[in-house]
Amino acid sequence: MKKILAIILVLSVLLFNVAMAEDLLQEMDIAFLPKSVGGAWFTRMYEGGIEVYAAESGSTSFQSGPSAGDAAAQNRCVQDAVAGGVEVIAVCPFSPEQIDADLGKAREDGIIVISNEGSTLVNIDYDIEAFKNADFGAMAADKMAQGMGEEGEIIVFVGSLASTAHVGWAQAIVDRMTEAYPNIAVANEGGVFIETGNNAANSYEKAKEALKAYPNAKACFCPSSTDTPSIALAIQEAGLTNQITYVAVGLPNATRTYIEDGSIDVLMSWDPGEVAQAMCRAAAAVKTGRELKTGDDLGVFGFNSIIVEDKVITGTEWRMITAENVGEYNY
Amino acid sequence: MKTNVRRIALKSEVLSLLLIVLLCIAFSIANPAFFHIINILDLLKVCSYPTIFACGVMIVLISGGLDMSFMWIGMFSAYSTSKMLSLLQVGQGIVMPLPVIFAISTCIGALLGSFNALLVSKFRLPVFIATLSSANIFMGVMFQFIGSEYIFPAQMPVRMIEFSKTLLFTTQSADGTPVGLHASVLVAAGVCLVVHFIMRYTLVGRSVYCIGGDEAAAERVGFSRTRTRLFIFMLAGAIAGLAGIVGVSNIQVANPYDFQNRELTVTAAVVIGGTRITGGSGSVIGVVLGVILTNIISQNLVLIGVQPEYSKFVFGILVLFAATVQGLQTKLRNRK
């Protein structure tokens, strides 16, 4: 009798788990609203994430966004999506403060709102973060410190000073350096981060300028996937490939040549497609009325054991790509 | 004698040069690294493709119109060329020589320019409105039918990557890095020479000034408005196509959004360089100085210690200053 009970118990748990995983595949009408359309990052989020989820679940989806980071234009995209009557808005806000009110109107209309890199937003169901900004920044700081022999000056770039994630990582690097590496300092006075604008031509010019302004710099960090390759080019052209430890965020396909030749020492990366899938799965959980808890498995890499705090869901893994392992990744 | 000095001093080119010298002195006091040879070579490289763009903008401005489409013509031409050749290279292993690559992009630019000419001549639209709408059309067509994804260094046509690494008159810096004049500077210089020659010494070049000065008078003298307009926009388009491919080559990545919002910086440089915004007057030398002037400002703010959050503000103020000085000088000259 006990045995049978145990078997029933095991079976029911198994069935429940399968049911849970299927719960997270719901047929929905999803609007993906990135900061800007067309860049490698958001294209991957859409094609390798939202569309993959749509195919698995039978959902429909579209993406819409400004062609360059523009808060007002993104707000119009939210308004259009609301007017179009979608079920889910998956949004990567350019400026969280400026988009929040429009997202509030979307939620009043019963639309499920899931954001990414928007943990300060109020009017959302969930915000999905790939990881804790502090952990990510600390890891970047450790890699930089390791490469520069734990002393010297660093240059910290950010794509946009308005980006919570970019500034969060940059600040976490500074905090970690202050705490653990007393001989490392930020090169520019006052420790202000240099804004590169999420634009290849602009970041190339800014990086060239910064490398000249701070000739003693021994490490750089760039959080913007658009700007990472052109900063690598600036480092390469200045002949600083060996002198500077360049730790950056980006996609392996976009930066492969620079990783292989050592201009980029460590590429910190996660597959944006997986984040976008996690956004859809969180939306599905909201749709079915299921509450997500710390330790839940969303069924995608990075989100196999999530941390849930209030509305913020955080993944726990990312990839560290160097010249040795860049060949293993293709996204 | 006195009037001669006065005349020379009031030439806008001389004034630009003076402003440049003034800025250089101020900047090198702020940071002696400013005058380092590497900084100067970098400045020339960064100025190269905006200078090419500026030549095209100048031609249209002289004819009496503000071109809003040149950056998109440049990007459209450069992006579609890069994409096409990247596909050929990856798929068929065909490697095109650099002159062919530049020629393709230049031709696409000329073609797009003729569309502008059509709007302006046949539909009688003001240049500003015509090019503003064509810019959006070009952008839309590119994103819809050609693509919007980046082309990464690994997929870029190899000759373009080689071009980005081509330095002339190279020496080695202290740590063994090759230092030299970037090849794109030579392309820019070539374009400047050709445009200077066309505008100054050919009949069709003079007709551009003529039509910008007084359209009716130009027609009465015997210049065909339609043909001159076609020439103006095709030449400006071709120049933009070449500028685009040079710019894309320089940064080794074709990002279709990259030139966005740069129209006004280039246009400002052209106007600061003494091209009259109402048409009829302007010179290549002035334009080159204008581009150098604005780039000295925008490329050295970090170097002289301007905090990043103030850089746009400081850039705006300095450009305003330069433009005001130029404006005052024009006023003085006209009063005389």
Interface residues (C-beta under 8 A of the other chain):
Chain A: S36 V37 G38 G39 A40 T43 S67 A68 L161 N188 E189 G190 V192 F193 I194 E195 N199 A200 A201 Y204 E205 K206 K208 E209 A210 K212 A213 P215 T226 P229 S230 L233 A238 G239 Q243 N253 A254 T255 R256 T257 Y258
Chain B: N31 A33 H36 I38 N39 D42 V46 M139 F143 S148 E149 Y150 F152 P153 A154 S173 D175 G176 T177 P178 G247 N250 I251 Q252 V253 N255 P256 Y257 D258 F259 Q260 N261 R262 S298 Q299 N300 L301 V302 L303 G305 Q307 P308 E309
